[in-house]
Amino acid sequence: MKYELMKYYVWGTLAMSCLVAALFFLHHWRVTRDRLFLFFAAAFGLMALQWTASSLAGTNEQNHSYLLLLRLFAFLSIIAAIIDKNRRDHRP
């Protein structure tokens, strides 16, 4: 029982932390208009959504495989941001 409650607490903390990071990057995107910050804000927003959905879906991790697609899209967004930033910096 204690393990289940602790798991929800940790998942909520992770969701809140990802949301704070998303808001941080969104603020810097509004200031600089650099797409890198927008990609990172989207990635952390997806991760916050994944942690929130995992905690609301229950404790059966076997059914959470579809929620891991959100995390996959988040990491793909980070990779796309890095590639986009490197390609923009090397253009004449």
C-alpha positions as CSV (number, residue, x, y, z in Angstrom):
1,M,0.0,0.0,0.0
2,K,2.8,2.5,0.9
3,Y,4.6,1.6,-2.3
4,E,1.5,2.5,-4.4
5,L,1.0,5.9,-2.7
6,M,4.7,6.7,-3.1
7,K,4.6,5.8,-6.8
8,Y,1.7,8.3,-7.3
9,Y,3.6,11.0,-5.4
10,V,6.7,10.5,-7.5
11,W,4.8,10.5,-10.8
12,G,3.0,13.7,-9.7
13,T,6.4,15.3,-8.8
14,L,7.8,14.3,-12.2
15,A,4.7,15.7,-14.0
16,M,5.0,19.0,-12.1
17,S,8.8,19.2,-12.8
18,C,8.3,18.6,-16.5
19,L,5.5,21.2,-16.6
20,V,7.8,23.8,-14.9
21,A,10.5,23.0,-17.4
22,A,8.1,23.4,-20.3
23,L,7.0,26.8,-19.0
24,F,10.6,27.8,-18.6
25,F,11.4,27.0,-22.2
26,L,8.2,28.6,-23.4
27,H,9.1,31.8,-21.7
28,H,12.6,31.8,-23.3
29,W,10.9,31.1,-26.7
30,R,8.7,34.1,-26.3
31,V,11.7,36.3,-25.5
32,T,14.1,35.0,-28.2
33,R,11.7,33.4,-30.8
34,D,14.3,30.6,-31.2
35,R,12.6,27.4,-32.3
36,L,14.9,25.3,-30.1
37,F,13.1,26.5,-27.0
38,L,9.7,25.8,-28.6
39,F,10.7,22.2,-29.4
40,F,12.0,21.7,-25.9
41,A,8.8,23.2,-24.4
42,A,6.7,20.8,-26.5
43,A,8.9,17.9,-25.4
44,F,8.6,18.6,-21.7
45,G,4.9,19.3,-22.1
46,L,4.5,15.8,-23.7
47,M,6.5,14.3,-20.8
48,A,4.3,16.1,-18.2
49,L,1.2,14.7,-20.0
50,Q,2.6,11.2,-20.0
51,W,3.3,11.3,-16.3
52,T,-0.1,12.7,-15.5
53,A,-1.9,10.2,-17.7
54,S,0.2,7.3,-16.1
55,S,-0.8,8.4,-12.6
56,L,-4.5,8.7,-13.6
57,A,-4.6,5.4,-15.5
58,G,-3.8,3.4,-12.4
59,T,-1.1,1.1,-11.2
60,N,-1.1,-1.6,-13.9
61,E,2.1,-0.8,-15.8
62,Q,1.3,-3.5,-18.5
63,N,-1.4,-1.2,-19.9
64,H,0.9,1.8,-20.0
65,S,2.7,0.9,-23.2
66,Y,0.6,3.2,-25.3
67,L,1.4,6.1,-22.9
68,L,5.1,5.5,-23.5
69,L,4.5,6.7,-27.1
70,L,4.1,10.2,-25.6
71,R,7.6,10.0,-24.2
72,L,8.9,8.7,-27.5
73,F,7.4,11.7,-29.3
74,A,9.0,13.9,-26.7
75,F,12.5,12.5,-27.3
76,L,12.0,12.7,-31.0
77,S,11.1,16.4,-30.6
78,I,14.3,17.0,-28.7
79,I,16.3,15.2,-31.5
80,A,14.5,17.3,-34.1
81,A,15.2,20.5,-32.2
82,I,19.0,19.7,-32.1
83,I,19.1,18.8,-35.8
84,D,17.1,21.9,-36.7
85,K,19.4,24.1,-34.6
86,N,22.5,22.7,-36.1
87,R,21.2,23.0,-39.7
88,R,20.2,26.6,-39.2
89,D,23.5,27.6,-37.7
90,H,25.5,26.3,-40.7
91,R,23.5,28.0,-43.5
92,P,25.3,30.9,-45.2
